[in-house]
Structure formats: C-alpha cells, structure tokens
Amino acid sequence: MTILGIDIGGSGIKGAPVDLDSGALSAERFRLETPKGGAPDDMMPVIAEVVKHFPGDGPIGVTFPGVVVRGVIKTAANLQKDWIGIDAGTVFTELTHRSVTVLNDADAAGVAEMAFGAGRDRKGTVLLFTFGTGIGSALFHNGALVPNTELGHVELHGKDAELRASDRAREEGEMSWSKWAGRVNEYLNHLEMLFSPDLIIVGGGVSKKADKWLPEVSVNAEIVPAMLQNNAGIVGAAMAASTA
C-alpha cells in the first residue's frame, strides 16, 4: 500500500508517497519553505501545493510541530499561535479534498523508527528526539506510544531546553558541533534522569551528521541516530493515515 505523507516543520513542508510494506519513499521527496511567520493562511496554499505535486485521491497523513489531540492543534511553539484551536484534520481534508489524519511530528517520526528503523523490535523504554527548529520528542514503552510528550519544553537554565539545544539554536548561535554537543549532552542527561530509557534515538536533520557530534554525547542508555533520518516524519504520517 502506498500513502502520501506530509511533514510540516518550522522551516520546511515536505512530502512523499510511502511504501508501507518497506517504509521507503516511493518517489522523490518534494519540499517547500515554510512561509515566514508560520501563519495558517500563508501555510495552507503551500501545504496544498505539496499535496498537488503527488496526484492521487487516497488518504494523507500530515504531521504538525505541536500537540495534536484528535486532529485539533493545541500548541504551536514555532509557528503562529493562530494555529491553536484549529481542527486541522477537518481543515486539511477540505483543503485537499482527500481524507487527512494529523498527528504530532515527533510522534510520527518515532512511530516510523519503531516500525522500520532504529527502534524496530526494541522493548522497554525508548525515547526519540528530533533536533530541528525546536526539539520534538516521542516516548515508547514496549512499542506503545505515549503521545504528545513535548519534552523540548522541559526547563533548563530558566528557559525551554529547545532554545538552548535545538539545531536552530546551534545555527543562530554559530556554535561549533562540539559546543552544541555539550548542550545536547546536558539535555539528554537530564531526560535520562527523568525517564531511564533503554534506548535513545536522535533524529531530525542533524541525524545525517551524527558523526560530527554524537561521539561527544555521553549517556547511560544506548544512543543511536535515526535510521530514517529526516524522512521519518513523512513515513510516520503515512502510517497514521493507513490506520485511521
């Protein structure tokens, strides 16, 4: 079965059809920039354009960088606050004229990694983190997802952790990979103290460059880069649509 997955991020909106038997993209990923400011009215045409790039009439899965409860947006830390309260499942269905399932972006990435990537067949407690515009998180116990954890907003040094340790913080602060790894290390050790995970998976765009910083991160749990890298959200979105 092939289903379209769309991954909405603070910097880009990307999509591709996904082969759910293998977890692989069945066509080249298509990406457009997220409009500056992240307002719903500005983003809707971009989302529609990404969908139109892949003709079809089947269901679509869409991720959103915030808490999503039964398709309704509850938080939007890195996009305009006007998203909060929108029934995105209904709005996106009307926008695309296709059935749409919406879920948290890190949860989608985590579900994909647990099915096809670094978390496959892993029991116990698994934490996945996506480092990008913010820090997304997904928590699993014996393969079951605890949705909408939003652990990027855990407070460190009096502010949201993602303001110190996201990839955007690295870029804006012009940090070396080594300096940024120190911040990630502090963050992950704090979360390890709280959750005692058996496995930590690090995803997002920085997972493609794990060799530059991951060796400098020291935690007790096994820690590995995401195997699906920055495509995990697309794959997880398609998986969600397939079971809606």
C-alpha positions in Angstrom: 0.0 0.0 0.0 1.3 3.5 -0.9 0.0 6.5 1.0 1.1 10.2 0.9 2.9 11.6 4.0 3.4 15.3 4.6 5.7 16.6 7.3 5.1 20.2 8.4 8.1 21.9 10.1 9.1 25.3 11.2 11.5 25.7 8.3 10.1 23.4 5.6 7.0 21.5 4.4 7.9 18.2 2.7 6.1 15.2 1.4 6.3 12.0 -0.5 4.3 8.8 -1.1 5.4 6.0 1.2 5.5 2.2 0.5 4.2 1.0 3.8 5.4 -2.6 3.2 9.0 -1.4 3.4 8.8 2.1 5.0 10.7 3.6 2.0 9.6 6.7 0.0 8.2 5.5 -3.4 9.0 8.9 -5.1 11.5 11.7 -4.6 10.7 13.9 -1.6 9.2 17.3 -2.5 9.9 20.2 -0.2 8.9 23.9 0.0 9.9 26.6 2.5 7.6 27.2 5.4 6.3 30.8 5.0 8.0 33.2 7.4 5.9 33.7 10.5 4.1 30.4 10.1 0.6 31.8 9.8 -2.2 29.4 8.8 -3.4 31.5 5.9 0.1 31.7 4.5 0.8 28.0 5.0 -2.4 26.5 3.6 -1.5 27.2 -0.1 2.0 25.7 0.4 0.6 22.5 2.0 -1.9 22.3 -0.9 1.0 22.7 -3.4 3.0 19.9 -1.8 -0.1 17.6 -2.0 -0.8 18.5 -5.6 2.8 17.5 -6.5 1.7 13.9 -6.0 -1.5 13.2 -7.9 -4.0 10.8 -6.3 -7.1 10.6 -4.2 -6.1 8.3 -1.4 -5.7 9.3 2.3 -3.0 11.6 3.5 -1.1 11.7 6.8 0.1 15.1 8.0 2.4 15.9 10.9 2.3 19.2 12.9 5.0 20.6 15.2 2.9 20.8 18.3 0.4 18.9 20.4 -2.4 17.4 18.3 -5.4 15.9 20.0 -8.0 14.1 17.7 -6.9 16.3 14.9 -7.1 19.6 16.8 -4.0 21.8 17.2 -3.3 22.5 20.9 0.1 24.2 20.8 2.3 25.8 18.1 5.6 26.8 19.7 7.5 27.5 16.5 4.6 28.7 14.3 2.0 31.4 14.6 -0.4 31.0 17.6 -3.4 31.3 15.3 -2.9 27.6 14.7 -4.1 26.8 18.2 -7.7 25.5 18.2 -7.8 24.7 14.5 -9.3 21.4 13.7 -6.5 20.6 11.3 -7.9 17.2 10.3 -11.1 18.8 9.0 -9.4 21.9 7.5 -6.8 19.9 5.6 -9.4 17.4 4.4 -11.4 20.4 2.9 -8.2 21.9 1.5 -7.0 18.8 -0.3 -10.4 17.0 -1.0 -8.8 13.9 0.5 -9.1 12.2 3.9 -6.4 13.6 6.2 -5.1 12.3 9.5 -3.0 14.8 11.6 -0.5 13.9 14.4 2.4 15.4 16.3 5.6 15.5 14.1 7.9 13.8 16.6 5.3 11.1 17.4 5.2 10.4 13.7 9.0 10.1 13.4 9.0 7.8 16.4 6.3 5.5 15.1 8.3 5.2 11.9 11.6 4.5 13.6 9.9 1.9 15.8 8.5 0.1 12.8 11.2 0.4 10.2 14.3 2.0 11.8 16.5 2.1 14.9 13.7 1.1 17.3 12.5 -1.9 15.4 11.8 -4.9 17.8 13.0 -2.9 20.8 11.2 -3.4 24.1 11.5 -1.4 27.3 11.5 2.4 27.2 12.6 4.2 24.1 12.9 8.0 23.7 13.3 9.6 20.3 14.3 13.3 19.9 14.1 15.3 16.7 16.5 18.3 16.7 15.5 21.0 14.2 13.7 24.3 14.6 12.8 23.0 18.0 13.2 19.7 19.8 10.5 17.2 19.4 10.1 14.0 21.5 8.4 10.7 21.3 8.2 8.2 24.2 7.5 4.5 23.8 7.2 1.6 26.3 7.3 -1.9 24.9 6.4 -0.4 21.5 3.4 1.6 22.7 3.4 5.4 22.1 2.7 7.9 24.8 1.6 10.8 22.6 2.4 14.5 22.7 5.2 14.4 25.3 6.8 17.8 24.1 9.9 17.3 26.1 11.7 20.0 24.2 9.9 22.4 26.5 11.5 20.9 29.7 13.1 23.8 31.5 16.9 24.1 31.6 18.7 27.2 33.0 15.4 29.0 33.2 14.2 28.5 29.6 12.8 25.9 27.3 15.5 23.4 26.5 14.9 23.8 22.8 16.0 27.4 23.0 19.5 26.1 24.0 19.9 22.8 22.3 17.8 22.7 19.1 19.6 22.8 15.7 18.2 26.3 15.2 19.9 27.4 18.4 23.2 25.9 17.1 22.9 27.7 13.8 21.8 31.1 15.3 24.5 30.9 17.9 27.1 29.9 15.3 28.2 27.1 17.6 30.7 24.5 16.7 29.5 20.9 16.6 31.5 20.3 19.8 29.9 23.1 21.8 26.4 22.2 20.6 27.1 18.5 21.5 27.8 19.7 25.1 24.3 21.3 25.3 22.7 18.2 23.8 24.6 16.1 26.3 23.3 18.2 29.2 19.7 18.0 27.9 19.8 14.2 27.3 21.3 13.5 30.7 18.5 15.5 32.3 15.9 13.5 30.4 17.7 10.2 31.2 17.4 11.1 34.9 13.7 11.5 34.5 12.8 8.5 32.3 15.7 5.9 32.5 15.3 4.9 28.8 16.8 1.7 27.4 17.4 3.4 24.0 17.7 7.0 22.8 17.2 7.7 19.1 18.3 11.1 17.8 16.6 12.3 14.6 15.9 15.4 12.6 18.3 16.9 10.1 21.3 16.6 12.4 21.0 12.8 12.3 22.6 12.9 8.9 25.7 14.5 10.5 25.7 12.3 13.7 29.4 11.6 13.2 30.2 15.3 13.9 28.6 15.4 17.4 27.1 12.2 18.7 30.5 10.7 19.8 30.7 13.6 22.2 27.4 12.8 23.9 27.7 10.5 26.9 24.6 8.9 28.4 24.0 5.6 30.2 21.4 4.4 27.7 22.3 3.1 24.2 22.1 6.1 21.9 21.9 5.9 18.1 21.0 8.1 15.1 17.6 7.7 13.4 17.9 5.3 10.5 15.2 7.0 8.5 16.8 10.4 9.3 14.7 13.4 8.2 12.2 11.2 6.3 10.9 9.6 9.5 8.1 12.1 9.9 6.8 11.5 6.3 6.8 7.8 6.9 5.1 8.0 10.2 2.4 10.4 8.8 1.6 7.9 6.1 1.5 5.1 8.7 -1.1 7.1 10.7 -3.2 7.7 7.7 -3.2 4.0 6.8 -4.7 3.0 10.2 -7.2 6.0 10.6 
